[in-house]
Amino acid sequence: MASANNTLLGPNVYVFDPSMPAGEVQEQATKIFQQMEANQFGPERYALLFKPGTYPVLFDVGFYTSVAGLGQNPDQVRIEGGANVPAYWMPNRNATCNFWRSYENLAIEASDATNKTTTIAVSQAAPLRRLHITSANGLWLFQVDPSTHAGGWASGGFMADSVVDGQVLPGSQQQWLSRNCGWGSWANGVWNMVFVGCDNAPSGDNFPTDPYTTIDRTPILREKPYLYHDGGRFAVFVPSLQRDTQGPSWKNQPTPGRSVSVEDEFHVAQSASSTSASLNEALRAGKHILFTPGVYQLDEPLQVTKAGTIVLGLGFATLIPKQGGAALTIADVDGVTIAGFIVDAGPVNSPAFEDPTFLYDITVRTGGAQAGKNDVGINVHSHDVVCDQLWLWRADHGPGSGWDSNPTKSGIVVNGDNVTIYGLFNEHHEEYQTVWNGQNGRVYFYQSEIPYDPPSQERYMSGGQNGAAKVNGYASYKVADHVDTHEAWGLGVYSYYRDFPAKTENAIEVPGDSRPGVKLHRMTTIWLNGLAGSEITHIVNGKGDRVYGNPEGMRATMNEFP
């Protein structure tokens, strides 16, 4: 049996070596999956790390599990058997709750046991990064029932800096963002699929028949830092900042960047012993922080004040502010990187997760695992911030979910200028899901379900300031009236009014005088389900068809606004 690394990375990190018997590696990975397959809100967290080499193993990946290669490039770690995410634990192979798991920096070649197909049936907060899928039958993003051959639902995923040699088959996957990827072919789309800086992306010329939005180049990016092993020590590789890129960073040459020694320059946090005081002491001393898998109860915010600081989580490390403060505050300094966390709202109302500069793979969760409340999930006050895959979720199910028990106003409020977000998943908050106050903002892919549970229309009304009339509901995506420049591509807003037949006047609101610097491309609204009489009345600013419980009116689209 492979043993956990109990020295540097803690008891929930398993570091595999190709010299280990394949049966032992597979046994340990399978044991963790059996524990985590349906463990949606449990406290357990795991990271499965593979040193460079080839592993003839076949295993599945469950909740709160990160699978990563420890080479500097994906092809240095090869899983020759399979590593899949199935959707057997929910009825009808439904993957819409397959959250909180990740793949990073390895190659997968599926065996005959899985029909030479890699299946990763996921929805939100399940990022795929730096993958090379060499499986003969490609990558499937949904789960097929082997007895009926029917596909279960899947709803919203993210893939970056990856190559699929064959075909990507989304199947029933409803929405997806691919950034700086490449593949042999892309098979289909359902509602909203966005491609940014991808090789061989499908054409976006036939929208909405083909629900594709294609942007040729990624304007600004630093790929997410990642852990690797150089044969003797652990290090974190920090990719270089790049502009106007297309395709994966590693396909034709090693990813450019620099290495940072874990043993020399990082403080390694463990949930059993780390405190807010010890972590802040390390930050003040100029250390980076590596959070090993676990749940961290914070008595005070972690305060990042030094330029270039890296705060990196393994295995969906989870931060919980206990006293009502923010989980992290980041000063307006250059080059800070925050990556790989869940931030759970605590029982005392918290204002926000403050001021990231580069932010990757973050979930801010209000309710679900526990009762919690906050005003805003993330406040961005700094300028020139880049975010890559955020899920800001007011829980619609799980412990402590209900209109009055897990209140939160908005998922994100952007006050800084020149903020760019790739992949903004923002759902179920009780007012505007997204509020954008800064100039020159850019969003590439937006997915938002507005709240399921308004108790009455009277308690779900927006506007009314300065003598203006109130309107039904809150727009999901709100660009403030003073903003002159803002642009977004591939926006999907969906309704399911479960408890009251509520109405929302607009899915999106932008400054009302059609300023030429405010541009929206490829918008979709969907009436998912709900009580008769519920609807989204317009797509943006009183324009666009309503969506409601009529088969002819359950989807509406708009190509451009204005």
VEXPARO-60121 format. One line per field, with one value per residue (C-alpha): residue in one letter; residue number from 1; z, x, y. Coordinates in pm, 1 decimal. Layout:
N
type <- c(A_...)
seq <- c(NUM_...)
Z <- c(Z_...)
X <- c(X_...)
Y <- c(Y_...)
***
This chain:
562
type <- c(M_A_S_A_N_N_T_L_L_G_P_N_V_Y_V_F_D_P_S_M_P_A_G_E_V_Q_E_Q_A_T_K_I_F_Q_Q_M_E_A_N_Q_F_G_P_E_R_Y_A_L_L_F_K_P_G_T_Y_P_V_L_F_D_V_G_F_Y_T_S_V_A_G_L_G_Q_N_P_D_Q_V_R_I_E_G_G_A_N_V_P_A_Y_W_M_P_N_R_N_A_T_C_N_F_W_R_S_Y_E_N_L_A_I_E_A_S_D_A_T_N_K_T_T_T_I_A_V_S_Q_A_A_P_L_R_R_L_H_I_T_S_A_N_G_L_W_L_F_Q_V_D_P_S_T_H_A_G_G_W_A_S_G_G_F_M_A_D_S_V_V_D_G_Q_V_L_P_G_S_Q_Q_Q_W_L_S_R_N_C_G_W_G_S_W_A_N_G_V_W_N_M_V_F_V_G_C_D_N_A_P_S_G_D_N_F_P_T_D_P_Y_T_T_I_D_R_T_P_I_L_R_E_K_P_Y_L_Y_H_D_G_G_R_F_A_V_F_V_P_S_L_Q_R_D_T_Q_G_P_S_W_K_N_Q_P_T_P_G_R_S_V_S_V_E_D_E_F_H_V_A_Q_S_A_S_S_T_S_A_S_L_N_E_A_L_R_A_G_K_H_I_L_F_T_P_G_V_Y_Q_L_D_E_P_L_Q_V_T_K_A_G_T_I_V_L_G_L_G_F_A_T_L_I_P_K_Q_G_G_A_A_L_T_I_A_D_V_D_G_V_T_I_A_G_F_I_V_D_A_G_P_V_N_S_P_A_F_E_D_P_T_F_L_Y_D_I_T_V_R_T_G_G_A_Q_A_G_K_N_D_V_G_I_N_V_H_S_H_D_V_V_C_D_Q_L_W_L_W_R_A_D_H_G_P_G_S_G_W_D_S_N_P_T_K_S_G_I_V_V_N_G_D_N_V_T_I_Y_G_L_F_N_E_H_H_E_E_Y_Q_T_V_W_N_G_Q_N_G_R_V_Y_F_Y_Q_S_E_I_P_Y_D_P_P_S_Q_E_R_Y_M_S_G_G_Q_N_G_A_A_K_V_N_G_Y_A_S_Y_K_V_A_D_H_V_D_T_H_E_A_W_G_L_G_V_Y_S_Y_Y_R_D_F_P_A_K_T_E_N_A_I_E_V_P_G_D_S_R_P_G_V_K_L_H_R_M_T_T_I_W_L_N_G_L_A_G_S_E_I_T_H_I_V_N_G_K_G_D_R_V_Y_G_N_P_E_G_M_R_A_T_M_N_E_F_P)
seq <- c(1_2_3_4_5_6_7_8_9_10_11_12_13_14_15_16_17_18_19_20_21_22_23_24_25_26_27_28_29_30_31_32_33_34_35_36_37_38_39_40_41_42_43_44_45_46_47_48_49_50_51_52_53_54_55_56_57_58_59_60_61_62_63_64_65_66_67_68_69_70_71_72_73_74_75_76_77_78_79_80_81_82_83_84_85_86_87_88_89_90_91_92_93_94_95_96_97_98_99_100_101_102_103_104_105_106_107_108_109_110_111_112_113_114_115_116_117_118_119_120_121_122_123_124_125_126_127_128_129_130_131_132_133_134_135_136_137_138_139_140_141_142_143_144_145_146_147_148_149_150_151_152_153_154_155_156_157_158_159_160_161_162_163_164_165_166_167_168_169_170_171_172_173_174_175_176_177_178_179_180_181_182_183_184_185_186_187_188_189_190_191_192_193_194_195_196_197_198_199_200_201_202_203_204_205_206_207_208_209_210_211_212_213_214_215_216_217_218_219_220_221_222_223_224_225_226_227_228_229_230_231_232_233_234_235_236_237_238_239_240_241_242_243_244_245_246_247_248_249_250_251_252_253_254_255_256_257_258_259_260_261_262_263_264_265_266_267_268_269_270_271_272_273_274_275_276_277_278_279_280_281_282_283_284_285_286_287_288_289_290_291_292_293_294_295_296_297_298_299_300_301_302_303_304_305_306_307_308_309_310_311_312_313_314_315_316_317_318_319_320_321_322_323_324_325_326_327_328_329_330_331_332_333_334_335_336_337_338_339_340_341_342_343_344_345_346_347_348_349_350_351_352_353_354_355_356_357_358_359_360_361_362_363_364_365_366_367_368_369_370_371_372_373_374_375_376_377_378_379_380_381_382_383_384_385_386_387_388_389_390_391_392_393_394_395_396_397_398_399_400_401_402_403_404_405_406_407_408_409_410_411_412_413_414_415_416_417_418_419_420_421_422_423_424_425_426_427_428_429_430_431_432_433_434_435_436_437_438_439_440_441_442_443_444_445_446_447_448_449_450_451_452_453_454_455_456_457_458_459_460_461_462_463_464_465_466_467_468_469_470_471_472_473_474_475_476_477_478_479_480_481_482_483_484_485_486_487_488_489_490_491_492_493_494_495_496_497_498_499_500_501_502_503_504_505_506_507_508_509_510_511_512_513_514_515_516_517_518_519_520_521_522_523_524_525_526_527_528_529_530_531_532_533_534_535_536_537_538_539_540_541_542_543_544_545_546_547_548_549_550_551_552_553_554_555_556_557_558_559_560_561_562)
Z <- c(0.0_-92.3_211.7_257.8_262.7_633.6_622.7_399.8_245.5_520.7_570.3_292.4_9.2_-164.0_-368.4_-609.0_-770.6_-1087.7_-898.5_-679.5_-782.7_-1004.6_-797.8_-485.4_-663.0_-805.0_-470.4_-288.1_-556.4_-560.4_-181.9_-183.8_-462.4_-271.1_24.1_-187.4_-470.4_-302.2_-23.8_-145.5_176.3_387.9_544.7_383.8_125.0_-86.2_-341.1_-554.5_-696.0_-950.0_-993.6_-1354.1_-1510.0_-1652.2_-1443.5_-1579.8_-1353.3_-1390.8_-1128.1_-1077.0_-914.4_-654.6_-453.0_-307.7_-487.6_-695.9_-937.2_-1066.9_-1231.8_-1078.7_-1402.0_-1553.4_-1860.2_-1894.4_-2095.3_-1818.6_-1625.2_-1818.4_-1681.8_-1915.4_-1810.0_-1723.2_-1475.5_-1505.6_-1337.0_-1354.4_-1252.4_-1096.1_-752.2_-874.4_-1057.2_-1436.9_-1459.6_-1366.7_-1332.5_-1243.4_-886.8_-978.4_-828.0_-653.4_-817.5_-1054.0_-1301.5_-1375.8_-1560.1_-1684.5_-1984.7_-1991.2_-2233.0_-2171.9_-2205.4_-2357.7_-2015.7_-2079.1_-2457.4_-2498.7_-2386.1_-2110.9_-1940.0_-1719.5_-1641.9_-1431.6_-1371.6_-1177.7_-987.4_-1160.9_-1361.3_-1616.3_-1670.2_-1857.4_-1974.4_-2272.4_-2355.1_-2590.4_-2557.5_-2896.0_-2859.6_-2711.8_-2418.2_-2316.6_-2092.8_-1983.2_-1853.8_-2070.8_-1909.1_-2036.7_-2020.9_-2204.0_-2385.1_-2273.3_-2161.9_-1819.3_-1766.8_-1705.7_-1658.8_-1684.1_-1697.3_-1768.4_-1955.5_-2004.7_-2147.5_-2267.1_-2575.7_-2681.8_-2970.2_-3081.3_-3046.6_-2757.9_-2719.9_-2490.8_-2543.5_-2297.3_-2140.3_-2136.0_-2120.2_-2124.3_-2144.1_-2321.1_-2303.9_-2480.2_-2576.2_-2891.2_-3017.7_-3322.3_-3339.5_-3124.0_-3165.4_-3050.8_-2829.2_-2623.7_-2482.4_-2441.9_-2529.3_-2540.2_-2689.7_-2613.1_-2774.4_-2885.2_-3178.0_-3411.0_-3227.2_-3394.9_-3589.3_-3412.0_-3737.0_-3703.8_-3363.4_-3214.4_-3419.0_-3308.8_-2955.9_-2999.6_-2919.3_-3051.0_-2968.4_-3156.3_-2895.7_-2520.3_-2448.4_-2119.7_-1905.5_-1668.4_-1652.8_-1304.1_-1098.6_-1029.7_-801.0_-949.0_-832.1_-984.6_-866.2_-529.0_-406.0_-453.7_-629.4_-762.3_-1124.5_-1196.0_-1567.5_-1728.9_-1811.7_-2178.1_-2413.1_-2726.2_-2706.0_-2892.2_-2804.1_-2503.7_-2341.4_-2347.8_-2685.0_-2888.3_-2611.8_-2232.3_-2058.7_-1996.3_-1633.5_-1312.7_-1025.9_-655.5_-399.8_-164.8_116.4_101.8_13.7_115.8_448.7_424.4_607.5_763.0_897.7_1222.2_1329.9_1127.8_1274.0_1139.7_1356.3_1229.0_867.4_894.0_1063.2_765.8_520.5_704.9_685.5_307.1_274.7_17.5_153.3_34.3_189.8_208.5_188.9_483.7_635.9_795.8_1058.7_1054.8_1353.3_1144.4_775.7_609.2_503.3_186.2_168.4_-30.6_-410.5_-580.9_-297.2_-395.9_-192.5_-341.8_-225.5_-280.3_-268.0_-242.5_83.5_246.0_441.4_685.5_847.7_1197.8_1321.5_1025.0_858.2_509.4_457.4_273.7_210.7_-55.8_-68.1_-398.2_-485.6_-803.8_-895.1_-615.8_-703.0_-519.6_-645.7_-563.6_-271.9_-141.1_83.7_297.4_451.6_828.7_1068.9_1125.8_826.0_625.5_395.3_115.0_-17.2_-95.8_-377.2_-573.5_-854.0_-1023.5_-900.0_-1020.8_-937.6_-647.8_-503.5_-261.1_-105.3_106.7_270.0_145.3_368.3_667.2_744.0_642.1_533.1_363.8_180.0_-126.2_-219.8_-379.6_-385.4_-641.8_-563.6_-734.2_-1097.4_-1357.5_-1199.7_-1392.6_-1271.9_-1426.3_-1327.9_-1036.8_-890.9_-652.8_-516.4_-278.1_-208.7_-350.4_-160.4_135.0_505.0_582.5_242.9_245.1_168.2_527.6_644.1_389.4_272.4_41.0_-183.5_-470.1_-579.9_-704.8_-705.8_-932.4_-844.0_-1009.8_-1367.1_-1632.8_-1467.2_-1688.1_-1596.7_-1789.5_-1668.6_-1423.5_-1272.4_-1033.8_-895.6_-665.7_-475.3_-352.7_-538.7_-842.5_-901.0_-1058.1_-1006.1_-1228.9_-1129.4_-1285.5_-1631.2_-1913.9_-1769.8_-1980.3_-1917.3_-2134.1_-2051.2_-1790.2_-1636.8_-1386.0_-1238.8_-1058.0_-715.8_-695.1_-375.0_-359.5_-113.0_-284.3_-560.5_-301.8_-148.3_-488.8_-643.6_-757.9_-831.3_-661.9_-602.1_-658.5_-722.7_-993.5_-1007.5_-877.6_-1124.3_-1089.7_-970.0_-1004.7_-1321.4_-1293.6_-1465.7_-1371.5_-1525.8_-1335.3_-1504.7_-1483.5_-1671.3_-2018.2_-2131.8_-2071.7_-2293.2_-2238.0_-2453.6_-2411.0_-2132.6_-2015.3_-1752.1_-1639.2_-1415.5_-1199.4_-965.7_-741.8_-443.7_-591.1_-951.4_-957.3_-1251.4_-1343.0_-1577.0_-1728.8_-1720.9_-1790.9_-1727.7_-1872.3_-1898.1_-2060.0_-2325.6_-2542.0_-2495.1_-2776.1_-2527.2_-2362.5_-2580.0_-2522.4_-2753.7_-2766.1_-2485.4_-2395.4_-2141.7_-2046.5_-1844.3_-1685.2_-1483.2_-1220.6_-1122.8_-1384.0_-1430.7_-1360.8_-1627.9_-1735.1_-1925.9_-2131.7_-2205.8_-2167.5_-2100.5_-2201.3_-2524.5_-2619.0_-2584.1_-2252.6_-2139.1_-1948.1_-1907.7_-2265.2_-2486.9_-2754.3_-2510.0_-2296.0_-2469.9_-2602.3_-2759.3_-2871.7_-3093.0_-3009.7_-2784.2_-2871.6)
X <- c(0.0_138.2_181.2_108.0_395.0_411.4_721.5_677.2_330.4_127.6_-91.5_-345.5_-93.7_4.0_324.0_353.6_674.4_686.0_894.3_591.3_385.7_100.4_-146.2_-56.3_-96.4_-432.1_-548.7_-476.2_-640.2_-945.7_-973.8_-981.4_-1241.1_-1465.1_-1452.3_-1499.9_-1734.2_-2047.6_-1878.3_-2010.1_-1984.9_-1741.0_-1420.9_-1178.5_-929.5_-671.2_-397.0_-263.1_76.6_272.2_646.8_772.8_724.4_460.7_177.7_-31.3_-328.2_-701.3_-887.8_-1168.4_-1159.6_-1411.2_-1483.3_-1204.9_-935.7_-657.3_-464.9_-140.4_184.3_512.7_702.4_778.2_572.9_260.4_415.4_666.8_385.6_177.5_-130.0_-166.6_-495.7_-721.7_-819.8_-1188.6_-1471.4_-1789.6_-2139.1_-2274.7_-2360.9_-2654.5_-2961.4_-2956.3_-2579.4_-2637.3_-2304.8_-2447.8_-2315.1_-1975.0_-1784.6_-1445.8_-1189.8_-902.9_-652.2_-320.5_6.8_-9.1_-89.1_-371.0_-404.6_-719.8_-709.6_-950.3_-1118.7_-1280.0_-1313.9_-1001.7_-1204.7_-1123.8_-1446.1_-1440.8_-1807.1_-1798.2_-1969.2_-1837.1_-1508.1_-1343.5_-1058.5_-859.6_-513.0_-198.2_-341.7_-242.8_-525.1_-380.4_-673.6_-766.6_-1134.2_-1063.9_-1221.4_-1587.8_-1725.8_-2040.5_-2138.2_-2305.2_-2524.6_-2374.6_-2709.8_-2924.0_-2649.4_-2826.1_-2616.4_-2663.4_-2661.3_-2343.6_-2332.9_-2032.0_-1662.7_-1320.0_-1014.7_-692.8_-343.7_-434.0_-414.2_-655.5_-509.4_-850.5_-1203.0_-1360.4_-1721.2_-1921.4_-2238.0_-2493.4_-2243.6_-2444.9_-2168.9_-1792.3_-1489.4_-1173.6_-870.0_-537.0_-616.2_-600.8_-766.8_-823.6_-1190.7_-1471.0_-1795.5_-2095.0_-2239.8_-2556.5_-2611.1_-2294.6_-1940.2_-1655.0_-1308.6_-1029.9_-687.8_-748.7_-603.2_-864.4_-1158.0_-1498.6_-1621.4_-1848.1_-2006.8_-2331.3_-2454.8_-2704.9_-2757.6_-2407.1_-2368.6_-2003.1_-1814.0_-1457.4_-1185.5_-862.2_-610.9_-587.8_-502.4_-312.9_-229.2_11.2_-66.8_-134.4_175.6_217.7_410.3_679.5_963.8_1308.9_1441.7_1553.5_1329.4_986.0_952.5_673.2_702.3_571.4_494.2_583.8_333.9_234.3_16.1_-184.6_-128.5_-282.5_-253.1_-98.4_210.8_402.8_310.5_611.8_855.8_877.2_651.8_857.8_891.4_1089.5_1116.7_1070.7_1202.4_933.0_1174.2_1361.1_1094.6_754.8_584.9_401.0_67.5_-113.4_-465.6_-386.4_-121.5_-140.7_-313.3_-389.4_-108.3_152.9_49.8_59.3_398.2_527.8_380.6_539.7_872.3_842.7_748.8_509.5_237.6_160.2_-164.3_-175.9_-520.8_-745.6_-994.2_-837.8_-1031.9_-907.3_-938.8_-827.6_-769.2_-450.0_-273.4_-66.0_135.7_448.8_470.2_515.0_368.8_231.8_-46.2_-113.5_-357.9_-339.0_-637.2_-899.1_-766.6_-1057.4_-1038.9_-1315.1_-1312.5_-1453.8_-1490.2_-1662.9_-1356.7_-1232.3_-1042.1_-762.5_-677.6_-424.9_-259.3_-244.8_99.5_226.2_240.8_46.2_-82.7_-371.1_-466.3_-649.9_-887.3_-1237.2_-1335.3_-1637.8_-1843.3_-1848.2_-2140.7_-2053.7_-2118.6_-1800.5_-1748.4_-1545.7_-1231.0_-1031.0_-802.9_-641.8_-395.5_-373.4_-639.0_-693.3_-939.1_-1119.9_-1457.1_-1625.7_-1909.0_-2192.6_-2381.8_-2375.9_-2110.8_-2228.5_-2451.9_-2279.2_-2335.4_-2145.3_-2207.8_-1992.6_-1778.3_-1492.2_-1426.3_-1167.5_-1040.9_-700.9_-638.6_-490.2_-620.6_-656.8_-882.9_-888.6_-1181.6_-1392.1_-1703.2_-1892.3_-2176.5_-2456.4_-2561.9_-2896.0_-2874.7_-2692.6_-2687.8_-2779.9_-2926.5_-3235.0_-3327.7_-3281.3_-3017.9_-2736.2_-2785.1_-2534.9_-2586.7_-2339.8_-2073.9_-1828.2_-1796.9_-1527.0_-1416.4_-1073.9_-995.9_-849.5_-977.2_-997.1_-1179.6_-1164.2_-1448.1_-1682.8_-1931.9_-2157.3_-2481.4_-2782.9_-2695.4_-2990.9_-2917.6_-2695.3_-2469.6_-2200.7_-2152.2_-1893.8_-1792.4_-1445.1_-1349.6_-1216.6_-1334.1_-1335.3_-1513.1_-1468.4_-1749.4_-2014.7_-2244.2_-2509.1_-2817.9_-3018.6_-3154.1_-3400.4_-3566.2_-3702.1_-3991.8_-4198.0_-4173.7_-4184.1_-3860.7_-3698.3_-3708.8_-3420.7_-3381.5_-3585.8_-3294.4_-3333.1_-3703.9_-3673.1_-3929.1_-3843.0_-3830.4_-3883.6_-3581.5_-3212.8_-3009.9_-2743.9_-2479.3_-2482.0_-2246.8_-2276.7_-2418.6_-2091.8_-1886.8_-1771.6_-1574.4_-1660.3_-1672.8_-1796.4_-1821.2_-2041.3_-2287.2_-2543.1_-2807.5_-3057.4_-3364.5_-3529.2_-3778.6_-3851.3_-4037.9_-4228.7_-4320.7_-4083.4_-3998.1_-3671.8_-3694.8_-3345.2_-3076.4_-2814.7_-2810.4_-2552.8_-2540.8_-2862.2_-2736.0_-2570.6_-2218.7_-1992.6_-1730.6_-1972.9_-2009.2_-2165.9_-2127.6_-2331.0_-2589.2_-2819.9_-3102.5_-3265.7_-3577.5_-3444.7_-3751.0_-3974.2_-4323.5_-4571.3_-4564.8_-4192.6_-3974.6_-3676.0_-3853.5_-3563.4_-3200.2_-3047.7_-3189.0_-3544.7_-3438.1_-3458.5_-3731.2_-3858.4_-3798.2_-4067.0_-4231.9_-4342.7_-4148.3_-4132.2_-4002.4_-3744.6_-3438.9_-3358.7_-3039.4_-2888.2_-2582.3_-2457.1_-2544.1_-2574.6)
Y <- c(0.0_342.4_562.1_928.9_1174.0_1256.9_1475.9_1779.3_1767.0_1605.4_1299.5_1366.8_1396.3_1072.1_1092.1_799.0_678.4_464.3_206.4_127.1_-178.0_-59.8_-258.7_-62.6_272.5_169.5_28.2_354.8_572.5_345.2_349.8_730.6_737.5_498.1_737.6_1051.9_948.0_1089.3_1287.6_1621.9_1822.9_1623.4_1763.6_1517.4_1652.2_1464.8_1520.4_1234.6_1334.5_1129.3_1161.3_1145.6_806.0_571.4_422.9_131.8_208.1_274.3_476.0_727.8_1071.1_1188.7_1502.3_1718.8_1521.6_1674.3_1453.0_1603.2_1507.5_1621.7_1667.2_2004.3_1913.4_1696.6_1412.1_1337.5_1163.0_911.1_731.6_434.0_281.6_571.9_840.2_923.8_1111.1_900.7_1008.6_691.4_831.0_1045.0_909.6_894.1_949.6_1312.9_1499.7_1841.8_1808.0_1666.2_1960.7_2016.7_1792.1_1867.1_1728.1_1894.2_1841.8_1483.1_1264.5_1007.7_717.7_516.2_139.5_-113.3_-138.5_201.8_164.2_378.7_680.8_927.9_1038.5_1348.6_1420.2_1735.7_2066.1_2366.8_2393.2_2098.2_2253.6_2056.4_2209.7_2109.3_1778.0_1567.3_1324.7_1063.4_819.5_678.8_773.6_1112.8_1297.7_1280.2_1555.3_1371.3_1027.9_766.8_501.6_174.2_-3.8_254.7_449.9_768.0_1063.8_1219.6_1594.2_1791.6_2164.6_2387.0_2312.5_2457.3_2330.5_2526.2_2475.7_2123.5_1902.1_1625.4_1425.9_1301.1_1432.9_1621.2_1503.2_1735.6_1531.3_1670.1_1913.7_2235.1_2498.0_2498.7_2729.8_2617.2_2845.8_2793.3_2434.5_2224.6_1903.5_1691.5_1794.6_1936.3_1743.1_1950.5_2221.1_2263.8_2616.1_2820.6_2717.6_2967.0_2915.7_3163.4_3127.8_2767.2_2573.9_2423.0_2584.7_2550.5_2849.3_3094.6_3214.2_3018.1_3139.1_3053.6_2736.7_2644.1_2787.4_2878.5_3197.5_3193.0_3445.0_3380.3_3495.1_3525.5_3889.7_3853.0_3553.1_3387.1_3016.7_2882.4_2791.4_2419.8_2188.4_1964.1_1739.2_1779.1_1442.1_1563.1_1843.7_1992.6_2325.6_2544.4_2650.6_3000.3_3051.9_3382.2_3654.2_3632.6_3836.5_3755.5_3381.1_3090.2_2723.6_2545.7_2693.0_2363.1_2212.9_2323.1_2416.6_2404.6_2654.2_2968.3_3073.2_3031.3_2782.2_2853.4_2602.5_2472.6_2385.9_2717.7_2973.2_2832.1_2790.2_2456.8_2481.5_2184.6_2212.2_2031.5_2281.7_2604.4_2910.6_3255.5_3390.8_3142.9_3193.2_3572.4_3552.5_3353.2_3603.5_3896.5_3714.9_3703.7_3337.7_3198.3_2967.9_2613.4_2485.4_2106.9_1941.6_2018.2_2262.3_2570.8_2767.9_3129.2_3361.6_3659.5_3732.3_3622.3_3941.3_3939.8_4261.6_4173.6_4183.7_3847.8_3638.3_3296.8_3135.7_2791.4_2524.3_2147.8_1913.4_2189.4_2329.2_2512.9_2839.1_2937.6_3283.6_3228.7_3586.3_3751.1_3900.6_3824.8_3500.8_3680.2_4042.5_4131.7_4471.3_4659.1_4522.2_4359.3_3994.4_3824.6_3477.2_3308.6_2962.1_2642.6_2710.7_2685.9_2975.3_2886.3_3165.6_3126.1_3165.7_3533.6_3758.4_3819.5_4115.8_3954.5_3788.8_4102.9_4223.0_3939.2_4018.2_3675.5_3436.9_3077.4_2797.9_2959.8_2861.2_3098.5_2898.5_3036.6_2750.0_2393.5_2241.9_2447.8_2743.7_3064.7_3421.3_3701.1_4025.2_3955.7_3658.2_3853.0_4227.2_4335.6_4686.0_4664.5_4750.3_4512.9_4191.3_3863.6_3579.6_3232.8_3006.5_3129.2_2967.5_3193.1_2982.7_3050.9_2694.7_2585.3_2253.0_2103.7_2201.6_2560.1_2647.9_2870.7_3230.1_3346.4_3097.3_3150.4_3509.3_3673.9_3975.0_3923.4_3680.0_3941.5_4319.3_4463.4_4815.4_4808.7_4905.3_4672.6_4353.4_4042.7_3720.0_3392.1_3170.6_3341.7_3096.3_3293.8_3155.8_3192.2_3512.1_3714.6_4039.0_4108.6_3808.9_4028.1_4403.2_4572.8_4925.9_4945.9_5064.8_4848.8_4516.7_4198.6_3868.5_3559.3_3313.2_3375.2_3112.8_3213.2_3056.3_3322.6_3214.7_2928.5_3040.4_3399.4_3374.3_3644.9_3902.1_4181.0_4052.3_4016.4_4362.7_4586.8_4956.5_5225.7_5463.9_5839.0_5810.6_5544.8_5267.5_4923.7_4634.5_4263.1_4070.8_4149.7_4125.8_3859.0_4072.6_4441.5_4697.9_5025.9_5334.7_5531.2_5267.2_5378.1_5071.6_4707.6_4397.6_4042.0_3730.3_3422.9_3505.3_3248.6_3331.9_3068.1_3056.8_2791.9_2957.5_2662.8_2814.3_3109.0_3199.7_3498.4_3719.9_3888.8_4187.6_4163.3_3897.1_4166.1_4539.8_4779.2_5159.8_5270.1_5508.4_5239.7_5369.3_5249.1_5128.6_4882.3_4571.4_4230.4_3931.0_3608.7_3610.1_3321.9_3291.2_2962.3_2877.9_2559.7_2469.0_2622.7_2721.9_2832.5_3207.9_3248.3_3405.0_3610.4_3885.7_4025.7_3945.9_4294.1_4642.0_4556.7_4385.2_4019.8_3761.6_3632.2_3276.3_3091.2_2751.8_2708.4_2467.8_2738.2_2998.0_2819.7_2967.0_3312.2_3445.9_3773.6_3795.7_4146.9_4439.0_4718.0)
***
